[in-house]
Amino acid sequence: METIFISHVEDCNWQQKEDFKDLRWKYFVDSSQSNSHGLSCGIIQIPVRAELKLHFHIPQEIYIIRAGEGLLLGDDKNNQRVTKDSIVYIPRNYLHGLRNIGMIPLEVIWIFPTDCWEEVKYVFDK
C-alpha cells in the first residue's frame, strides 16, 4: 500500500552508469527505491564543461534548474540559456540535451510521468 514519504537530497545515494560518463544522479521518488507509482523524480549533476548529449525519449519531462548555468540544447542548434530556478517543459519525443556553461556543477531536478527512471529509454542523437 502506498503512503506519503519524504526524501532528503542528502540521504539519497549518487548513481552512475557507463552510458552517461561523468554525470551522476540521485533518485528522489522512484519505484525502484520506494513504494510509489505514476511519477518519478530525481536530480542529475552535470560537471563543469560536461553535457548530457542530445537525446529523446517517449515520455514528456520537466526540468527544474537547482544550481548552475547551462544551455538547453535543441535540434537545429536551437539552444537556450537556463539558470537557477529555470523550469523547462520538454514534450514527448523532443530532441534535447544540457551543457554546463557555468563555473559550478549544473544541478537539474527531473520529473517523469513514469514509475521509475529505468522505464525511460534514452535515444541519443548521432
N, CA, C and O atoms as a GROMACS GRO file, in nm:
protein
  504
    1MET      N    1   0.084  -0.118   0.000
    1MET     CA    2   0.000   0.000   0.000
    1MET      C    3   0.088   0.125   0.000
    1MET      O    4   0.185   0.135   0.076
    2GLU      N    5   0.054   0.220  -0.086
    2GLU     CA    6   0.129   0.346  -0.091
    2GLU      C    7   0.099   0.432   0.029
    2GLU      O    8  -0.009   0.427   0.087
    3THR      N    9   0.198   0.512   0.065
    3THR     CA   10   0.182   0.607   0.173
    3THR      C   11   0.270   0.728   0.144
    3THR      O   12   0.361   0.721   0.062
    4ILE      N   13   0.243   0.835   0.210
    4ILE     CA   14   0.326   0.955   0.195
    4ILE      C   15   0.464   0.925   0.250
    4ILE      O   16   0.478   0.858   0.352
    5PHE      N   17   0.566   0.976   0.182
    5PHE     CA   18   0.701   0.968   0.236
    5PHE      C   19   0.776   1.095   0.200
    5PHE      O   20   0.739   1.167   0.107
    6ILE      N   21   0.880   1.121   0.272
    6ILE     CA   22   0.965   1.238   0.249
    6ILE      C   23   1.106   1.187   0.223
    6ILE      O   24   1.158   1.104   0.299
    7SER      N   25   1.167   1.236   0.117
    7SER     CA   26   1.308   1.202   0.094
    7SER      C   27   1.388   1.332   0.102
    7SER      O   28   1.339   1.439   0.069
    8HIS      N   29   1.512   1.318   0.144
    8HIS     CA   30   1.602   1.433   0.156
    8HIS      C   31   1.720   1.412   0.061
    8HIS      O   32   1.773   1.302   0.050
    9VAL      N   33   1.759   1.518  -0.006
    9VAL     CA   34   1.868   1.512  -0.104
    9VAL      C   35   1.991   1.445  -0.043
    9VAL      O   36   2.053   1.360  -0.107
   10GLU      N   37   2.026   1.482   0.078
   10GLU     CA   38   2.148   1.430   0.142
   10GLU      C   39   2.141   1.281   0.171
   10GLU      O   40   2.244   1.214   0.179
   11ASP      N   41   2.020   1.229   0.187
   11ASP     CA   42   2.003   1.087   0.223
   11ASP      C   43   2.002   0.994   0.102
   11ASP      O   44   2.012   0.872   0.118
   12CYS      N   45   1.989   1.049  -0.017
   12CYS     CA   46   1.985   0.967  -0.139
   12CYS      C   47   2.127   0.944  -0.189
   12CYS      O   48   2.213   1.032  -0.178
   13ASN      N   49   2.152   0.826  -0.244
   13ASN     CA   50   2.287   0.790  -0.291
   13ASN      C   51   2.307   0.829  -0.437
   13ASN      O   52   2.215   0.819  -0.518
   14TRP      N   53   2.428   0.875  -0.469
   14TRP     CA   54   2.463   0.906  -0.607
   14TRP      C   55   2.472   0.777  -0.688
   14TRP      O   56   2.521   0.676  -0.640
   15GLN      N   57   2.423   0.783  -0.812
   15GLN     CA   58   2.426   0.671  -0.906
   15GLN      C   59   2.506   0.715  -1.029
   15GLN      O   60   2.512   0.834  -1.061
   16GLN      N   61   2.566   0.619  -1.098
   16GLN     CA   62   2.635   0.646  -1.224
   16GLN      C   63   2.623   0.523  -1.314
   16GLN      O   64   2.606   0.411  -1.266
   17LYS      N   65   2.631   0.547  -1.446
   17LYS     CA   66   2.632   0.439  -1.545
   17LYS      C   67   2.730   0.476  -1.654
   17LYS      O   68   2.754   0.593  -1.681
   18GLU      N   69   2.788   0.376  -1.715
   18GLU     CA   70   2.885   0.396  -1.823
   18GLU      C   71   2.827   0.480  -1.937
   18GLU      O   72   2.896   0.563  -1.995
   19ASP      N   73   2.699   0.457  -1.970
   19ASP     CA   74   2.634   0.531  -2.080
   19ASP      C   75   2.637   0.682  -2.060
   19ASP      O   76   2.632   0.758  -2.157
   20PHE      N   77   2.645   0.726  -1.936
   20PHE     CA   78   2.634   0.868  -1.905
   20PHE      C   79   2.765   0.928  -1.857
   20PHE      O   80   2.766   1.039  -1.803
   21LYS      N   81   2.874   0.858  -1.875
   21LYS     CA   82   3.012   0.904  -1.846
   21LYS      C   83   3.025   0.966  -1.708
   21LYS      O   84   3.002   0.899  -1.608
   22ASP      N   85   3.061   1.096  -1.701
   22ASP     CA   86   3.090   1.160  -1.572
   22ASP      C   87   2.969   1.224  -1.505
   22ASP      O   88   2.984   1.294  -1.405
   23LEU      N   89   2.849   1.202  -1.558
   23LEU     CA   90   2.728   1.253  -1.496
   23LEU      C   91   2.687   1.161  -1.381
   23LEU      O   92   2.714   1.041  -1.383
   24ARG      N   93   2.623   1.219  -1.281
   24ARG     CA   94   2.572   1.137  -1.171
   24ARG      C   95   2.436   1.189  -1.129
   24ARG      O   96   2.402   1.304  -1.155
   25TRP      N   97   2.359   1.103  -1.062
   25TRP     CA   98   2.223   1.141  -1.027
   25TRP      C   99   2.180   1.069  -0.901
   25TRP      O  100   2.241   0.972  -0.856
   26LYS      N  101   2.070   1.121  -0.844
   26LYS     CA  102   2.005   1.061  -0.729
   26LYS      C  103   1.856   1.047  -0.760
   26LYS      O  104   1.798   1.133  -0.826
   27TYR      N  105   1.797   0.940  -0.712
   27TYR     CA  106   1.653   0.920  -0.724
   27TYR      C  107   1.586   0.975  -0.598
   27TYR      O  108   1.624   0.940  -0.487
   28PHE      N  109   1.485   1.060  -0.616
   28PHE     CA  110   1.407   1.112  -0.502
   28PHE      C  111   1.278   1.033  -0.485
   28PHE      O  112   1.247   0.986  -0.376
   29VAL      N  113   1.203   1.020  -0.595
   29VAL     CA  114   1.080   0.941  -0.597
   29VAL      C  115   1.095   0.846  -0.715
   29VAL      O  116   1.100   0.890  -0.830
   30ASP      N  117   1.101   0.718  -0.687
   30ASP     CA  118   1.128   0.620  -0.792
   30ASP      C  119   1.084   0.483  -0.738
   30ASP      O  120   1.122   0.445  -0.627
   31SER      N  121   1.004   0.410  -0.816
   31SER     CA  122   0.952   0.283  -0.765
   31SER      C  123   1.061   0.180  -0.738
   31SER      O  124   1.038   0.082  -0.668
   32SER      N  125   1.181   0.200  -0.794
   32SER     CA  126   1.291   0.109  -0.763
   32SER      C  127   1.348   0.136  -0.624
   32SER      O  128   1.422   0.054  -0.569
   33GLN      N  129   1.314   0.251  -0.567
   33GLN     CA  130   1.366   0.290  -0.436
   33GLN      C  131   1.258   0.304  -0.329
   33GLN      O  132   1.287   0.301  -0.210
   34SER      N  133   1.133   0.321  -0.373
   34SER     CA  134   1.026   0.349  -0.277
   34SER      C  135   0.893   0.292  -0.328
   34SER      O  136   0.883   0.251  -0.444
   35ASN      N  137   0.795   0.292  -0.243
   35ASN     CA  138   0.663   0.243  -0.279
   35ASN      C  139   0.585   0.358  -0.341
   35ASN      O  140   0.509   0.427  -0.273
   36SER      N  141   0.604   0.378  -0.471
   36SER     CA  142   0.539   0.488  -0.542
   36SER      C  143   0.505   0.442  -0.684
   36SER      O  144   0.559   0.342  -0.732
   37HIS      N  145   0.417   0.515  -0.750
   37HIS     CA  146   0.389   0.488  -0.892
   37HIS      C  147   0.336   0.613  -0.960
   37HIS      O  148   0.283   0.704  -0.895
   38GLY      N  149   0.350   0.617  -1.092
   38GLY     CA  150   0.294   0.724  -1.172
   38GLY      C  151   0.383   0.844  -1.194
   38GLY      O  152   0.367   0.915  -1.294
   39LEU      N  153   0.476   0.869  -1.104
   39LEU     CA  154   0.571   0.980  -1.117
   39LEU      C  155   0.708   0.934  -1.069
   39LEU      O  156   0.720   0.853  -0.977
   40SER      N  157   0.810   0.986  -1.133
   40SER     CA  158   0.946   0.965  -1.084
   40SER      C  159   1.018   1.100  -1.087
   40SER      O  160   0.990   1.186  -1.171
   41CYS      N  161   1.110   1.116  -0.994
   41CYS     CA  162   1.177   1.244  -0.978
   41CYS      C  163   1.316   1.219  -0.921
   41CYS      O  164   1.336   1.130  -0.838
   42GLY      N  165   1.410   1.297  -0.968
   42GLY     CA  166   1.546   1.286  -0.918
   42GLY      C  167   1.625   1.409  -0.956
   42GLY      O  168   1.571   1.508  -1.005
   43ILE      N  169   1.754   1.401  -0.932
   43ILE     CA  170   1.842   1.513  -0.964
   43ILE      C  171   1.963   1.459  -1.039
   43ILE      O  172   2.017   1.354  -1.005
   44ILE      N  173   2.005   1.532  -1.141
   44ILE     CA  174   2.127   1.499  -1.213
   44ILE      C  175   2.226   1.612  -1.193
   44ILE      O  176   2.189   1.730  -1.188
   45GLN      N  177   2.353   1.575  -1.180
   45GLN     CA  178   2.460   1.673  -1.165
   45GLN      C  179   2.552   1.661  -1.287
   45GLN      O  180   2.606   1.554  -1.317
   46ILE      N  181   2.567   1.773  -1.357
   46ILE     CA  182   2.650   1.778  -1.477
   46ILE      C  183   2.773   1.862  -1.444
   46ILE      O  184   2.760   1.982  -1.417
   47PRO      N  185   2.892   1.803  -1.445
   47PRO     CA  186   3.013   1.877  -1.410
   47PRO      C  187   3.040   1.995  -1.505
   47PRO      O  188   2.985   2.001  -1.615
   48VAL      N  189   3.124   2.086  -1.461
   48VAL     CA  190   3.165   2.200  -1.541
   48VAL      C  191   3.220   2.149  -1.675
   48VAL      O  192   3.301   2.056  -1.679
   49ARG      N  193   3.176   2.212  -1.784
   49ARG     CA  194   3.217   2.181  -1.923
   49ARG      C  195   3.170   2.043  -1.972
   49ARG      O  196   3.217   1.997  -2.076
   50ALA      N  197   3.082   1.978  -1.900
   50ALA     CA  198   3.028   1.848  -1.944
   50ALA      C  199   2.886   1.868  -1.996
   50ALA      O  200   2.829   1.976  -1.982
   51GLU      N  201   2.831   1.763  -2.056
   51GLU     CA  202   2.695   1.774  -2.106
   51GLU      C  203   2.623   1.641  -2.106
   51GLU      O  204   2.684   1.534  -2.110
   52LEU      N  205   2.492   1.651  -2.100
   52LEU     CA  206   2.403   1.539  -2.128
   52LEU      C  207   2.371   1.553  -2.276
   52LEU      O  208   2.301   1.646  -2.316
   53LYS      N  209   2.421   1.462  -2.356
   53LYS     CA  210   2.415   1.473  -2.502
   53LYS      C  211   2.271   1.473  -2.554
   53LYS      O  212   2.179   1.427  -2.487
   54LEU      N  213   2.256   1.528  -2.675
   54LEU     CA  214   2.125   1.532  -2.739
   54LEU      C  215   2.061   1.393  -2.741
   54LEU      O  216   2.125   1.294  -2.778
   55HIS      N  217   1.935   1.388  -2.701
   55HIS     CA  218   1.862   1.263  -2.694
   55HIS      C  219   1.711   1.292  -2.697
   55HIS      O  220   1.669   1.408  -2.690
   56PHE      N  221   1.633   1.187  -2.708
   56PHE     CA  222   1.489   1.200  -2.690
   56PHE      C  223   1.439   1.074  -2.622
   56PHE      O  224   1.509   0.973  -2.616
   57HIS      N  225   1.318   1.081  -2.571
   57HIS     CA  226   1.253   0.968  -2.506
   57HIS      C  227   1.103   0.988  -2.519
   57HIS      O  228   1.055   1.099  -2.541
   58ILE      N  229   1.029   0.880  -2.504
   58ILE     CA  230   0.884   0.886  -2.524
   58ILE      C  231   0.814   0.976  -2.423
   58ILE      O  232   0.736   1.061  -2.464
   59PRO      N  233   0.838   0.962  -2.292
   59PRO     CA  234   0.759   1.047  -2.202
   59PRO      C  235   0.807   1.192  -2.202
   59PRO      O  236   0.925   1.221  -2.223
   60GLN      N  237   0.712   1.281  -2.178
   60GLN     CA  238   0.747   1.420  -2.155
   60GLN      C  239   0.825   1.430  -2.024
   60GLN      O  240   0.830   1.336  -1.946
   61GLU      N  241   0.886   1.547  -2.002
   61GLU     CA  242   0.973   1.564  -1.885
   61GLU      C  243   0.970   1.709  -1.841
   61GLU      O  244   0.944   1.799  -1.920
   62ILE      N  245   0.997   1.731  -1.714
   62ILE     CA  246   1.014   1.865  -1.660
   62ILE      C  247   1.152   1.873  -1.598
   62ILE      O  248   1.195   1.782  -1.526
   63TYR      N  249   1.223   1.984  -1.626
   63TYR     CA  250   1.349   2.016  -1.560
   63TYR      C  251   1.327   2.136  -1.469
   63TYR      O  252   1.257   2.230  -1.505
   64ILE      N  253   1.385   2.130  -1.352
   64ILE     CA  254   1.392   2.246  -1.262
   64ILE      C  255   1.540   2.266  -1.232
   64ILE      O  256   1.603   2.179  -1.171
   65ILE      N  257   1.596   2.378  -1.273
   65ILE     CA  258   1.738   2.404  -1.252
   65ILE      C  259   1.757   2.445  -1.107
   65ILE      O  260   1.703   2.546  -1.061
   66ARG      N  261   1.834   2.366  -1.036
   66ARG     CA  262   1.857   2.389  -0.892
   66ARG      C  263   1.981   2.473  -0.867
   66ARG      O  264   1.985   2.552  -0.773
   67ALA      N  265   2.085   2.456  -0.952
   67ALA     CA  266   2.210   2.532  -0.934
   67ALA      C  267   2.284   2.534  -1.067
   67ALA      O  268   2.272   2.441  -1.147
   68GLY      N  269   2.359   2.640  -1.089
   68GLY     CA  270   2.445   2.647  -1.205
   68GLY      C  271   2.383   2.721  -1.323
   68GLY      O  272   2.277   2.783  -1.313
   69GLU      N  273   2.454   2.711  -1.434
   69GLU     CA  274   2.414   2.777  -1.558
   69GLU      C  275   2.439   2.681  -1.673
   69GLU      O  276   2.544   2.618  -1.680
   70GLY      N  277   2.343   2.671  -1.764
   70GLY     CA  278   2.360   2.578  -1.873
   70GLY      C  279   2.294   2.623  -2.001
   70GLY      O  280   2.228   2.727  -2.007
   71LEU      N  281   2.313   2.542  -2.103
   71LEU     CA  282   2.244   2.558  -2.230
   71LEU      C  283   2.153   2.438  -2.248
   71LEU      O  284   2.197   2.324  -2.240
   72LEU      N  285   2.026   2.465  -2.272
   72LEU     CA  286   1.933   2.361  -2.311
   72LEU      C  287   1.954   2.343  -2.460
   72LEU      O  288   1.923   2.432  -2.539
   73LEU      N  289   2.006   2.229  -2.498
   73LEU     CA  290   2.038   2.201  -2.637
   73LEU      C  291   1.913   2.152  -2.709
   73LEU      O  292   1.833   2.076  -2.653
   74GLY      N  293   1.897   2.196  -2.833
   74GLY     CA  294   1.783   2.154  -2.913
   74GLY      C  295   1.825   2.119  -3.054
   74GLY      O  296   1.941   2.133  -3.091
   75ASP      N  297   1.729   2.073  -3.130
   75ASP     CA  298   1.759   2.041  -3.270
   75ASP      C  299   1.788   2.170  -3.347
   75ASP      O  300   1.745   2.278  -3.306
   76ASP      N  301   1.859   2.158  -3.455
   76ASP     CA  302   1.897   2.273  -3.538
   76ASP      C  303   1.972   2.380  -3.459
   76ASP      O  304   1.962   2.499  -3.490
   77LYS      N  305   2.048   2.339  -3.357
   77LYS     CA  306   2.128   2.431  -3.276
   77LYS      C  307   2.043   2.538  -3.209
   77LYS      O  308   2.091   2.649  -3.182
   78ASN      N  309   1.918   2.506  -3.182
   78ASN     CA  310   1.828   2.598  -3.113
   78ASN      C  311   1.852   2.585  -2.962
   78ASN      O  312   1.775   2.520  -2.892
   79ASN      N  313   1.960   2.648  -2.914
   79ASN     CA  314   2.000   2.637  -2.774
   79ASN      C  315   1.946   2.755  -2.694
   79ASN      O  316   1.940   2.868  -2.743
   80GLN      N  317   1.906   2.727  -2.571
   80GLN     CA  318   1.853   2.832  -2.483
   80GLN      C  319   1.922   2.826  -2.348
   80GLN      O  320   1.945   2.718  -2.294
   81ARG      N  321   1.954   2.942  -2.293
   81ARG     CA  322   2.022   2.951  -2.164
   81ARG      C  323   1.924   2.920  -2.051
   81ARG      O  324   1.810   2.965  -2.052
   82VAL      N  325   1.971   2.842  -1.953
   82VAL     CA  326   1.895   2.814  -1.832
   82VAL      C  327   1.983   2.843  -1.711
   82VAL      O  328   2.105   2.822  -1.715
   83THR      N  329   1.921   2.891  -1.606
   83THR     CA  330   1.993   2.924  -1.482
   83THR      C  331   1.910   2.877  -1.363
   83THR      O  332   1.798   2.826  -1.378
   84LYS      N  333   1.966   2.895  -1.244
   84LYS     CA  334   1.896   2.857  -1.121
   84LYS      C  335   1.752   2.908  -1.124
   84LYS      O  336   1.726   3.024  -1.156
   85ASP      N  337   1.661   2.819  -1.091
   85ASP     CA  338   1.517   2.844  -1.086
   85ASP      C  339   1.448   2.847  -1.222
   85ASP      O  340   1.328   2.876  -1.228
   86SER      N  341   1.519   2.817  -1.332
   86SER     CA  342   1.452   2.798  -1.461
   86SER      C  343   1.373   2.668  -1.454
   86SER      O  344   1.417   2.570  -1.395
   87ILE      N  345   1.256   2.669  -1.516
   87ILE     CA  346   1.172   2.550  -1.524
   87ILE      C  347   1.147   2.524  -1.672
   87ILE      O  348   1.105   2.614  -1.745
   88VAL      N  349   1.172   2.400  -1.715
   88VAL     CA  350   1.164   2.364  -1.857
   88VAL      C  351   1.067   2.248  -1.875
   88VAL      O  352   1.078   2.146  -1.806
   89TYR      N  353   0.973   2.264  -1.968
   89TYR     CA  354   0.885   2.154  -2.006
   89TYR      C  355   0.938   2.098  -2.139
   89TYR      O  356   0.960   2.174  -2.233
   90ILE      N  357   0.956   1.968  -2.146
   90ILE     CA  358   1.008   1.902  -2.266
   90ILE      C  359   0.900   1.806  -2.315
   90ILE      O  360   0.865   1.711  -2.245
   91PRO      N  361   0.845   1.830  -2.436
   91PRO     CA  362   0.740   1.743  -2.490
   91PRO      C  363   0.791   1.602  -2.521
   91PRO      O  364   0.912   1.578  -2.526
   92ARG      N  365   0.700   1.511  -2.540
   92ARG     CA  366   0.731   1.373  -2.580
   92ARG      C  367   0.815   1.372  -2.706
   92ARG      O  368   0.791   1.450  -2.798
   93ASN      N  369   0.915   1.284  -2.711
   93ASN     CA  370   0.998   1.262  -2.830
   93ASN      C  371   1.071   1.386  -2.880
   93ASN      O  372   1.110   1.391  -2.997
   94TYR      N  373   1.092   1.485  -2.796
   94TYR     CA  374   1.158   1.610  -2.835
   94TYR      C  375   1.309   1.596  -2.814
   94TYR      O  376   1.354   1.558  -2.706
   95LEU      N  377   1.385   1.627  -2.917
   95LEU     CA  378   1.531   1.619  -2.909
   95LEU      C  379   1.583   1.730  -2.818
   95LEU      O  380   1.554   1.848  -2.840
   96HIS      N  381   1.659   1.691  -2.715
   96HIS     CA  382   1.711   1.789  -2.620
   96HIS      C  383   1.836   1.736  -2.551
   96HIS      O  384   1.865   1.616  -2.557
   97GLY      N  385   1.908   1.824  -2.486
   97GLY     CA  386   2.026   1.790  -2.407
   97GLY      C  387   2.059   1.908  -2.318
   97GLY      O  388   1.992   2.011  -2.323
   98LEU      N  389   2.161   1.894  -2.237
   98LEU     CA  390   2.203   2.001  -2.146
   98LEU      C  391   2.354   2.010  -2.145
   98LEU      O  392   2.423   1.909  -2.137
   99ARG      N  393   2.406   2.132  -2.152
   99ARG     CA  394   2.550   2.155  -2.142
   99ARG      C  395   2.576   2.254  -2.028
   99ARG      O  396   2.512   2.359  -2.020
  100ASN      N  397   2.669   2.219  -1.941
  100ASN     CA  398   2.707   2.309  -1.833
  100ASN      C  399   2.801   2.415  -1.889
  100ASN      O  400   2.909   2.382  -1.938
  101ILE      N  401   2.760   2.541  -1.881
  101ILE     CA  402   2.844   2.652  -1.928
  101ILE      C  403   2.888   2.741  -1.812
  101ILE      O  404   2.945   2.847  -1.834
  102GLY      N  405   2.861   2.698  -1.690
  102GLY     CA  406   2.892   2.778  -1.572
  102GLY      C  407   3.022   2.734  -1.506
  102GLY      O  408   3.098   2.655  -1.561
  103MET      N  409   3.044   2.788  -1.388
  103MET     CA  410   3.166   2.763  -1.312
  103MET      C  411   3.145   2.664  -1.197
  103MET      O  412   3.239   2.632  -1.124
  104ILE      N  413   3.022   2.615  -1.181
  104ILE     CA  414   2.990   2.516  -1.077
  104ILE      C  415   2.910   2.403  -1.143
  104ILE      O  416   2.859   2.422  -1.254
  105PRO      N  417   2.899   2.287  -1.078
  105PRO     CA  418   2.817   2.180  -1.136
  105PRO      C  419   2.673   2.228  -1.161
  105PRO      O  420   2.615   2.300  -1.080
  106LEU      N  421   2.618   2.188  -1.274
  106LEU     CA  422   2.480   2.217  -1.309
  106LEU      C  423   2.394   2.109  -1.244
  106LEU      O  424   2.413   1.990  -1.272
  107GLU      N  425   2.302   2.148  -1.159
  107GLU     CA  426   2.214   2.053  -1.091
  107GLU      C  427   2.072   2.073  -1.140
  107GLU      O  428   2.017   2.183  -1.134
  108VAL      N  429   2.014   1.964  -1.189
  108VAL     CA  430   1.883   1.970  -1.252
  108VAL      C  431   1.792   1.862  -1.193
  108VAL      O  432   1.825   1.744  -1.194
  109ILE      N  433   1.680   1.906  -1.140
  109ILE     CA  434   1.578   1.811  -1.094
  109ILE      C  435   1.494   1.772  -1.215
  109ILE      O  436   1.452   1.858  -1.292
  110TRP      N  437   1.470   1.642  -1.231
  110TRP     CA  438   1.384   1.595  -1.340
  110TRP      C  439   1.258   1.532  -1.282
  110TRP      O  440   1.259   1.478  -1.171
  111ILE      N  441   1.151   1.540  -1.360
  111ILE     CA  442   1.024   1.476  -1.325
  111ILE      C  443   0.972   1.406  -1.450
  111ILE      O  444   0.960   1.468  -1.556
  112PHE      N  445   0.939   1.278  -1.438
  112PHE     CA  446   0.881   1.199  -1.547
  112PHE      C  447   0.747   1.142  -1.502
  112PHE      O  448   0.728   1.115  -1.383
  113PRO      N  449   0.653   1.122  -1.595
  113PRO     CA  450   0.528   1.054  -1.562
  113PRO      C  451   0.544   0.902  -1.576
  113PRO      O  452   0.468   0.836  -1.646
  114THR      N  453   0.644   0.849  -1.507
  114THR     CA  454   0.674   0.706  -1.511
  114THR      C  455   0.691   0.658  -1.367
  114THR      O  456   0.714   0.738  -1.276
  115ASP      N  457   0.680   0.528  -1.347
  115ASP     CA  458   0.702   0.474  -1.213
  115ASP      C  459   0.846   0.490  -1.168
  115ASP      O  460   0.874   0.518  -1.052
  116CYS      N  461   0.938   0.472  -1.264
  116CYS     CA  462   1.079   0.482  -1.230
  116CYS      C  463   1.160   0.532  -1.350
  116CYS      O  464   1.115   0.523  -1.464
  117TRP      N  465   1.276   0.584  -1.322
  117TRP     CA  466   1.364   0.637  -1.426
  117TRP      C  467   1.405   0.528  -1.525
  117TRP      O  468   1.420   0.556  -1.644
  118GLU      N  469   1.422   0.406  -1.479
  118GLU     CA  470   1.465   0.296  -1.566
  118GLU      C  471   1.366   0.269  -1.680
  118GLU      O  472   1.403   0.210  -1.781
  119GLU      N  473   1.241   0.312  -1.665
  119GLU     CA  474   1.141   0.294  -1.771
  119GLU      C  475   1.166   0.388  -1.890
  119GLU      O  476   1.114   0.364  -1.999
  120VAL      N  477   1.244   0.492  -1.869
  120VAL     CA  478   1.268   0.592  -1.974
  120VAL      C  479   1.383   0.543  -2.061
  120VAL      O  480   1.496   0.528  -2.013
  121LYS      N  481   1.355   0.519  -2.188
  121LYS     CA  482   1.457   0.472  -2.281
  121LYS      C  483   1.514   0.591  -2.358
  121LYS      O  484   1.446   0.651  -2.442
  122TYR      N  485   1.638   0.624  -2.330
  122TYR     CA  486   1.706   0.736  -2.396
  122TYR      C  487   1.755   0.692  -2.533
  122TYR      O  488   1.819   0.588  -2.547
  123VAL      N  489   1.725   0.772  -2.634
  123VAL     CA  490   1.775   0.751  -2.769
  123VAL      C  491   1.863   0.870  -2.800
  123VAL      O  492   1.816   0.982  -2.815
  124PHE      N  493   1.994   0.844  -2.811
  124PHE     CA  494   2.091   0.952  -2.832
  124PHE      C  495   2.106   0.985  -2.979
  124PHE      O  496   2.108   0.896  -3.064
  125ASP      N  497   2.116   1.116  -3.008
  125ASP     CA  498   2.138   1.165  -3.143
  125ASP      C  499   2.280   1.126  -3.185
  125ASP      O  500   2.368   1.112  -3.100
  126LYS      N  501   2.302   1.107  -3.313
  126LYS     CA  502   2.433   1.064  -3.362
  126LYS      C  503   2.538   1.166  -3.345
  126LYS      O  504   2.653   1.143  -3.382
   0.00000   0.00000   0.00000
